[in-house]
Every structure is written in structure tokens, then in C-alpha cells.
Amino acid sequence: MQQEQQRQMERGYSLSMAGKAEMWARWKAGESMSDIGRALGKHPACIFAFLAVQGGIARTPRRRAVRALRSDEREQISRGLAAQASLRALARSLGRSRCSISREVARNGGRRHYRAVAAETRAWRRAKRPKRCRLAGEPKLRALVAAKLARDWSPAQIAGWLKRTYPEEPRMHISHETIYRTLYVQARGALRKELLAHLRRQHALRRSRRYSKAGQPRGQIVEAVPIAARPASVADRLNRQLRVFRSEL
């Protein structure tokens, strides 16, 4: 019974690739979590859980490097190896260097075990490894950014100050968006989460400038009657209660 409930919960908190793409597009357009949840048929808490993993910042779409082997080239390598073609002949037919083909075959099982699909999957997995955060590799820059944040400077002010102070040192330059990303995506581990409290807008997630809370049900009274529309009898009752209260003082 508990396992079934767990599976139902996991299904309720799952999103397809298309659903995730739509969620990020709507979030970037400034829609509230309630609106996104209604559009995708999910509870707002589910939407928050997905957004919170990335601090409200969508990942940059992955792209294959220009010089990386394509899936069709790996398929051609696999067929050529099965036909006992030499690595030099394969490199010549693909317009690649022999060393590139040799490394590709060696890291994916050799001539006997090379398979195009498996090689493509491994290459895509290797390319997905976490990239080092810019601030993590620049201790001096990280210390300056953290110090300015602690003094309530905005990321835009910090980025501008760095360019003016170190005009001849590109390594000391950083964009305000990179600072925001490092703060909100705590998996980068370069800036302490406590520094978020020094931002002028203290949000749990990075939000679009077009973000709106319209459509969120919080704080709304169903069928509320404005004070101006209340009947005169209510005001009379209040006045009588005030007179009684004053007489007892």
C-alpha cells in the first residue's frame, strides 16, 4: 500500500521533457507558479520543487561541440569496423584525423566491441559532467564579489565596479547575471547562501522581470464584500457598540 502511494506521488510530481520546457518558458515569461500549475495540471508545490533545483534559472540548452563526432559518423565507424576497414580509411572517408578515430574506438571497447549507440550515449554523458563555476576558480574575484554583496551592493553595481577598477584584467570581470546564477544555484558552491539576504529583492528563486502574482489564490476572500458596500445597519451597530464601550471607561 505504501509503495503504491509512493508511486502515485512520484507520478504526480513528474514532468515530461515537453512539460519541463513549457514550465521554463512560462516561468521566464513571468507567469506565477499557480498559473503554470494549472496549465500543466500540477500542484504549485510541484512546480516550485522543479524550479528550486535550479534556483529559478533554466539550464542553457545542451549543444554538441562543433568538432565532436556526430551520431551518423559513429554509425559509419561501426559499420566500417564490422567490414574490417582500417582506421586510416575510416578517417579519410569521414574527413577526420586518424588520431581522432583511434581515440574514439579505443575509449568505446575497441574494434571488437565498438557500437555506435553505446558510444554516442557515453559521449553525451561525459559532456554532461558539471562545469566548474567561474567564481570557484578565481579566489580573488570571489572574495571581492562576496565582500561587496555583504555591503548590500547589487550584482549590477559589482559588475560595473570591477570593470572600472580592473580595466586591463579580463579575469577580474564578471557579469551581473553570473553573480545571480552563482547565488541562486547553490550547487555551484562558490558564494554562501546567506548572501542572498543582501539582495534588494529577497526571493527564494530568480524571477523574471515580468513575474506577476496574479492568479495566485493566497490572501483572497471568496465572494468578499467591500467595506463601501456594507449596509447602513452595520455602521449603526458599530456606533452603538462604541458608545457602550466608552460609557464603561
C-alpha angles and dihedrals in degrees: 000000000000091000090053091051089049091052091049090050092050091050090050091052096045126103129191121234089259090048092052091049090051091046093054092044091053092045091051089049089058102255119153122247089249092056092046091048092051092048092051097036093244134124114257088241088061091052091048091051092055094045095045093061089068097030090248091301118119118228117250109257111260116248131188114248114253094242096041119111115261125227092251090053090052089051090052090050091051093051092045092052090049088053090051093247116164121249090242091055091048092050090050093051092048096043090239132125118265090237091058092052092044093052091046093053095042095052092049105053103290128259095315099049104029112129123177097220094048092046091050092049093050093047092051090048092050091050089054094063113125113274117224114258115248094233092047090064097045110060095178093049091045092052092050093048092048092048093051092046089052087055090055096255114155119239089246091055091048093050092050093046092051092053092050095044097044105028093155097044112076090179088067093055123094134165122245090238091059089053091051091048092050091051098045098038097060092180086081088067097200101112127038116251089230089072089070087077089066094060115104091233107047102201127155089225136034106258135199118251086241092055114136134182090212110131096029111125097212115121094009122129114212112239091355117185114219118236091243090061097052116119121257091246090069092056091047091052091050092050092051091051091050092051091050091048093050093048090056094054 
